[in-house]
Amino acid sequence: MRLLFVHQNFPGQYRHLAARYAAQRGNQVVAIGEKANLSRQPAIPGVTRLGYDLPAKQPLQRAKAVAAVAAALRRSGFRPDVVFAHIGWGEAVFLKDVFPEAKLLLYGEFFYRASGSDVGFDPEFAPRPDTPLRLRLRNAPLLMALDAADWVMAPTQWQRRQLPAAYQASTSVIHDGIDTDSVFPIQDSFQEEIVTYVARNLEPYRGFHVFMRAIPEIQKRRPRARIVIVGGDEVSYSPRLPPGQSYRARLTQELGDRVDWSRVEFRGKIPYRDYLALLRRSSAHVYLTYPFVLSWSLLEAMSAGCLVVASRTPPVEEVIRDGENGLLVDFFSTEQIAERIHLALTNKHSHLRRAARQAVVNGYDLKSKCLPAQLRLVETLQRERSDARPAADVEHLAGDEARVPVGEEQHRTRDVVGLA
């Protein structure tokens, strides 16, 4: 088969799927991504990567840049059977026009809504009066991509329900998958009390502000506990701060001497192996999130046998059942978070740890569940009749991007934790 993956930060959610196809004899696998991001990502053997420049981060400008690279790829003779593309950022808008004979399978990570999900959830960060208008504009390229797509894949049922009703029927719920063979627990007496918190970046969308404000009460109840926090100081999803400021600095200043900072460790972004080692030593792992995209880190923590204290928010409730495979708390209740951490450190709850791992093995295992389901979906799409309409002429759509040479490779870099 000939397969094309499009993701501004490739491989992103396609790491395992692209690697599987590239390892199979007879497949030709190509990926398109933003040059600046590709240079920071490790290469996947057998995958040819093509980069595009992005002078302005507007969705349609990105769509044009991607289409120009795709058109150059088509002129080189490459005709993909299936094109995989993330719904966000505008990359997928013109792909069906360049490759009408290919099946376009979107990764439907998130569709924005003015109410009922992340927007308006946290009163501390109230939406602006024009937010509904801004969200409609943000959704416009997503709707264009959905209209062109043959099928959509969403990682959770809740994320599928965020899509417009007209597209939910053509959406399969298949998670990216957790490699439970690599992410596994170790035997540990947990004599040292380690409370862990992990996010790509330390920001309100992942409840960082609430967790920080719970630390004084956690330390009051557990004077021996050590709190280890992993994540960067950038902003992925939350309201932007003025240049030079971070939510970590703001919360540190706000809490002042109410926290014993000698027992709080900020590790920043760390290598993946160090991240896994930390999860395996965790006595209690805290995961808080707005109603938003489910982080890989939650499922990896469960797979590693962590005792998870998590917010009672969707899609967390798809994964964790309170008192059965983890402990759920009100997102905004610092008192409840501290109380549940105290309970976790007091009782250990070995049965919850075992049940947490089993839930991931049963429902989200990469090799036995998720990857086979993804492969079956692709096979089904490939068997369907292709569109016979001619390809659009986009040679001059984005200037020099149309002359990107096939086979351009980027430099390999060291892998670090990058969690949703």
Order of alpha helices (4+ residues) and beta strands (2+ residues): beta-alpha-beta-alpha-beta-alpha-beta-alpha-beta-alpha-beta-alpha-alpha-beta-beta-alpha-beta-alpha-beta-alpha-beta-alpha-beta-alpha-beta-alpha-alpha-alpha
